[in-house]
Amino acid sequence: MQQLNDFLLLIDSFIGSAFWFPYALLGTGLFFTIYLKFPQIRYFGFAVKVVKGKFDKSDDEGDTSHFQALATALSGTVGTGNIAGVALAIHIGGPAALFWMLVTAALGMCTKFVEVTLSHKYREKTADGTMAGGPMYFMKNKMNMKWLAAAFAIATVLSSFGTGSLPQINSISNSLNATFGIDHMITGGVLAVLLAIVIIGGIKRIAAVTEKLVPGMALIYFIGAFAVIFYNLGNIGSSFVSIFSDLFSGSAASGGFIGASIAFAFNRGVNRGLFSNEAGQGSAPIAHASAKGHEPVSEGMVAILEPFIDTIIICTVTGLVLLSSGVWNEKHVNDFQVSDMSVLVGSDYSDQSEEGVARLYGHISGEAPLPEFSGDLTIADGTIQNEVSIIHARSLAEEIKVTKDGQSFTGTVHIANGKPSDLNVAFIGKSLVHSAPLTTIAFTRGFFGDWGQYIVSIGLLLFAFSTAISWSYYGDRAMTFLLGSGSVKYYRMVYVVAFFFAAFTDTTIIWTLSAITIAVMTLPNLFGLLYLRKDMKDTLDEFWVNFKKEYPDEKTPE
């Protein structure tokens, strides 16, 4: 399995993790922002009116309201990326990474507008009477590229498991086990049953659930977040300054954080921003294609609100929680992940001097690697006897203890190229923390104290479960495109069963597969958007001509 995972990582390094991938996404968003004259700004207020149903007609075709489509799409994007993704971005790129997340969202608002408009325009009514849409339909119906449409649909099915199902339940079960001690299998069983009840009802039931779930989960999360922000109100000003101060110089060393280059901040900020709001991936248009409407542009305007809510609001709030609480650059006691650690030769490293920080940064960035230890570590009552240092989570680890089966370990541990070979031996100590555990610690630095960690666990449960619900619909529509409506029931069965088993199995390889399928969805979608750029502009111009005739007294942003 490790060899397969390494092979998939190699593939991903040429697409989703390649240096040019963020530029392709941001470049598309920037192109349409200029080409369509900043629609994400000009049409923002109009989009709110559309969501409220101001321009709805009784004979509009579709399965859901504008708000339900927005809620379904949001439930697919508002997830672990908002809790864990922001923490990971700041952990690697420093506070400046949050700025690039916001830039990504601002351009993503325009990308979402374009992809949803075109998907809604070329949607179809299926044999069972429901609406089906998404990039695969404009690829087939307008571009006449059925092979590309099929490739996108297959990637969507795979991504529904890799993004929406397996990693989500794995995150939920791990969080509930750590916080409440609930067995992974129990969590998987209960939530698999609830998932089946929701998705078997199709888009109408999914929309009915998500329109209540999304506002509810956002409210719970905001209560916990603002309890931290107001508790640390004196740090908010410096937190905002830190986001912009190192923007063009890279983040300086601070506490256990040993600094990050401009490239690191840009890469992680863009990467996590795109993971959070999925602008350009082509997933949200599948949800919006179900919305009732007599023309496509208004639904595209509704989609403008998604990255704004998902990234500009929720991710900014998470970022301020992490920065104002001060946990992002502090070392905390945690179990070391083998993939995140490196045993170095020598014990004279320091993160308290400029020279020491420079040496450590050179190793972590890969610019000047330090010698890694290979051989046997001698351990006496949990204490390492050799002259070595351990890097964990991009920081110099402290107060390290070695345990096995929960007890202090005495004996030897073989190390090969800086990594321990015996995975049954645990290294515990103080180091930086990232992803969901970092956000969990931050939520305890507010008015709720230790109770704040439960808000993160509940938030993660609701966010991740709602993502699984929405992605089941994306896979459902992709299967309909590929094999017809009759294949959907079999897909749903596999989706629910896989969801259950992923609660208690390792999903590392699934995360890797997910990264590949996201890229395979995104690239043909971006190509299609640029290919149909004139169609998009003509559709928009036609919309305003007809709107002014129908609503002559209505003030328009044109």
Beta strands, then each sheet from edge to edge (+ up, - down):
strand 1: 124-125
strand 2: 131-132
strand 3: 332-335
strand 4: 341-345
strand 5: 375-380
strand 6: 383-384
strand 7: 388-392
strand 8: 395-396
strand 9: 398-404
strand 10: 407-408
strand 11: 411-416
strand 12: 419-420
strand 13: 425-431
sheet 1: 1+ 2-
sheet 2: 3+ 13- 9+ 10-
sheet 3: 4+ 7- 8+
sheet 4: 6+ 5- 11+ 12-
end
